[in-house]
């Protein structure tokens, strides 16, 4: 398997799933959007902020710049829900070009970074990038469960639906 093609596909899926989820979340009343629904980051808003922090402000920077920013995983970095949605969409769109820039040798290397506790870490590059996309899938799943619990419709976000849409030439 070509890692560039594989991870480019995951980046497109991430962008597609994020957009679909944010469309569903946009219909929520403000009280439900911010309500503590027993997610790890409490609310849908808190979980979306965590996705912004983890996926874009932390991991993207580690992969693109080789630095490890210091930002709390539960930080509310964007209080406004529309601005948060826009930042998530813009961030998701940045992964595919970054992935396309990696040399083939990079995939078998390591990602060296500093953990949130200040400890040096070195992990397999490709597996760590897989973690980034898996992490997003995990938290999107939590949010869809919260939408269901709130009696709201939620989008189908399974990878297979994205693959079918791509195969059919439907713009995901």
N, C-alpha and C positions, 0 to 999 in steps of 0.2 A: 504494500500500500504506500502510495506517495503521501508523506506527511503534510506537505504543503496543501495538496488537494483536500486531504481529510480535514485538516484544521480550518481551511478556508470554508469548507462546507459547514463545520460547526459554528464558525463565526456568522455565516449567513443564517443558520438556524437560530442562533442566539438573537440576532437582530429581528428576525421574523417573530419569534416567541415573545420577545420583549414588547414589540409593537402591538401584538394581539392582546397581551395581558394589560398593557396600559390603556388600550381602547375599552376593555371591560371595566377597569378600575375607574376610568373617567366618569362612568355613569353612577358611581357611588355617591350618596349624600355625604357631606363633609363629616358628620358625626360618625358614620360607619367607617369612613376612610381612616379616621384617627382613633377609633375605639380600640381598647385593649381586647384583642380577640385571642389571647393566649399563644401568640406566636413567640418565637425566641426573641425577636425584637419588638414584641408586643403587638403593634398595630400594622396594618398594611403600609401606612406611611413610614413607620420605623423600619420595616423590612425593605421597602424600596430605597430608603436612605442607606441601609446597610449594603444593598447591591451597588449603589453608586460608590460608596467607600471601598468595598472589597474589590469589585471588578474593575473599576475605572480609576480611582484615586490611589489605589495600592498596587494591585497586580499589573495593570496596564503600564504603570510607571516602572515597575520592576522589569517587565519584559522590554519596554521601549527605551528606557534610559539607563537601566542597570542600577538604579538607586532605590532606596526603601524609605518612602515618606513615613512620618510618624503621624498617624491619625487613628483615633479610637474607632473600633469596629462598630460601635453603637452611636457614633456621632451623628447629630442631625446637621448635615452640611448644607441641606437645602430645605427650608421650611415651607416654601411655596410649592404646592403640589403640581401646578402646571410647569413651573420651572424645573422641578425635579424630573418630571416625565420627559421634558425636552433634553435635559442633561443625560438621562439614561439612553434615550434614542441616539443622541449624538455620540455618546461613548460607545454604544454597540456598533455603530457604523465605523469606528476607528480600528476595530480588530482585524478585519479582512486585509486592509492595506498593510498593516504591520506584519501580519503573517506572510504576505506575499514578499516582504522584504528580507525574510530570513533565508540564509544560504542553506543548502542541503546538509552541510556539515553541522549546522547549528542544532538540528533535530536530535542528534546523538550526543550532544554535549550536556552541560549542566546549567542550571540557573543559580547563580550565587547571589544571595541577598541577606538582609538582616531581618530577623523576626521582629514581631511587635514587642518582644521582651528584650531586644537588643542583642540577641545571639546570632552569630554568623551561621548561615545555612547554605547547603549546596544540594540541590535535588535534580533529578533527571529533567531536562528541559521539556521534552514532549509530554511526559506524564504530569508535570506541574501545570502546563498549559491546559491539559485535559481537566485538571482540577478546577481551573477557572470556569470552564463551561459547565462542568458538572455542578459546581457550586451555584451558578445561576439557575440551573434547572431545579435544583433542590428548593431554593427560595421561591421561585415562581410556583412550584407545586404547593408550597405552604400558602401562598396568597390565593391560589385557586381554591384550596380547601376552605380558606376563610371566606371567600366569596360565596361558596356553596352554603356554609354555615349561616351566612347573613341573608340567605334566601335569594341571592343574586345569580344571574346566569354567568357562566365562566366559559372562556374559550377552550377549545381542544388544542393542546400544546404539544402533543406527542410528536416526536421527531419524524415518525412515519408519515404523518399528515403533511409535514413540510416537504419531505422527500417526494411524496406523490404530487404535490403542487409544483415543485420544481420540474419533475419528470413530465408533467402535463404542459409545461411552459407557462403556467399561471404565475404571475408575479406575486411571490409570497409577501 
